[in-house]
Amino acid sequence: MRVVGELIRDSNDRISRGDPFVVSPRPRGRPIKRHQVRIGGAADVRRAREFGVPLHLVSPVDSAVFGYPLTFPPVVVVWRPLRDAVITNFAIQEFESRAASLRPRVEDLAIILLRIDALAARAILLRNREFVWPSYLETRILEEDCAAEASHVRLQEITPNLPVVGVQLSSDVLARQDRNSFTVGLL
């Protein structure tokens, strides 16, 4: 499938009945069949990604993998131009970057968590500091317009060039939170 803000089926695409693609209504005078992707779970996301659709399902398992067990409803991350081509009951978060919505890194997971639980995002970044690229994190925060949320939990400790926007939590509160947010046992 080609991605042009909508999903258009290529001639070599073999879409079966079980695939998550549905034909969207065709505007008058438009000869091309446009498709939408219906996401009901992880299997639909996997199948859509096989066709090259830039989306990802973020679940609590993703945060647990990076050392911070957290409970939240699954979120579908989709490339911003394809927002209208996705049908789902899950919450949808849009990413400006196509690559980040196709293969999210730990920094991209932190961006998603900044919108859900900023302290969890901070904890994941601190626990996985050796995998974090500060310049990439700074670029992604500014690109996704999350500078206020990042400043609130003082992510300038990880990305020093990040501008301070809005009110920050005190360093004492964050130090206490960092001390108390530990995981016991195996994940």
N, C-alpha and C positions, 0 to 999 in steps of 0.2 A: 504494500500500500504506500502511496505517496502521501506525505503530510504537507498540506497547504492550508492550514487553518481549519480544514475539514478533512475527513478521510475519504479518499477516492480510490476505488478498487483498481489495481493493475490487472492486466489481462492474464498474468501468470499466477495470480493469487487464487488459491483453492480454499474457499470458505465453505465449511460444512455446516450442517444444521445445528451442531452443538457449539459452534463458535459464538463469541459474545457480540457479534456485529449485527446491526439491524439497519435496514434501509431507511434513511430519513426522507421526509416529504420533499419532493422536488419542486422548487419554485418555477413558476410559469416561464417557459422559454429556455429552461436550462436542460440541455440534453444529457449531462453526466449524472449518473446515480451517485448520490452522496450517502455515506454510511455514518452511523454513530456506533459507539461501543458501549455495551451495557455491562456494567461491572457489578457482579453479585458476590464475588469472593476472590480469593487468591488465585484460583484456577483460571478465572476469566482474565485476570491481570497477566498471568503467565502467557496465556494464549494470545492476548493482544500484543504483548511485547515480542512474541515470535514474528508478528507481522510488522514490527518496527514502530509501534505506537509508543511515544515517550510518556509513560506513566508508571507509577509505582505505588504499591499498597504498603503503608507504614502502620505497623501494629505494635502492641506492647512488647512483642518478642524482639523487635529491633532495638528497643531501649535496653532490654535485659541482656542482649548480646554484648552491648557496650558497657555493661556493669552497673546499670541503674534500673532495677525492676520498677515498672510504673504501669498503672492501669489507666487506659484511655480508649475511647472508641477508635477503631481503625480509620485511617485517613487516606484518601486517594490523592496522590501528588501528581499533577498533570501539567504539562507545558502550557503556558498561558494562551497561545493561539488556539489550542484544542479544547478549551474549557466547555464550549457549547456542544462539542462532539461526544461528551461523556455523559452517560445516564447511569446514575447510581443512587443508592440510599445512604451511602457513607458520606461523611464530610469530605469536601474537596478543597485542597489547597493548591494554588497555582504557583508555578515557578517560572521565573523569567528565562532561566537557562534550560535549553533542551537536554543537554548532557546530564545536568543535575536531576532532572525528572526521570531520566532513563536509568541512570546508575548513580544513585545518591551515595555520597561519601559521608563520613562521620560529621563533617562540617554542615552538610545539607540536612542530616538528621537533627543537628542542633538548631538549624533555622526553623524546622518544623516544630521542634519542641519549644522554641522561644515563643511561639504563638499559642502553645498549649500550657506549658509550665516552664517558665524561664529558669527557675532554680534547678530543674531537672536537666535543662540544656547546659547550664554551667557545670553541674556535677559530671555529666558525660564528657564534656570537653576537658575538665581537669583530670578525670580518670584515664583518659586516652590521649593525654598531651603529646606523647611521642608520635602519634599518628596525625596530629592536627598541623596543617600548614597555616600559620597565622595570616599570611598575605591572601591566601585563598578564602579563608574565613572572613577577613575584612571585606574583600570584594563581594562575597555573597551576601553579607549583612547589609551592605550599602545597596546592592542590586535589588534585594528583596524588601528594602525599606523597613528594616527591623532594628535600626540604630537605637531607637528609644528603649526597646525591650532589652537589647544587649547592654546598653548603658545602665539600665536599672539594676542588673545583676553584675555590673563591673567586669564585663568581658575585655576591658582594656588591659587586664592582667595577662590575657593570652594574646591579644592583638593590640599592641601599644599605640598604633597609629589610628585606631578607631576614635572618631570624635565623640565627645561626651554630649549626650542629648538628654535633656530632662532630668528628673530626680533620680539619684542613685541610692541604693540601700547602703547603710553604713558598713564599714569594713568589719566591725564587731559582729553584726548580725550575720554577715556572710561567712565569717570565720566559724561562728557557732553552727551555722547550717552545714558547712563543709565537714565539720567534725562529726555532726550527728547523722549525716547521710551516708551510712556505710551498709554494706551487704554482708550478711552472715550466712555461711554455708555455700553450697554449690548452686550455680544458676542453672 
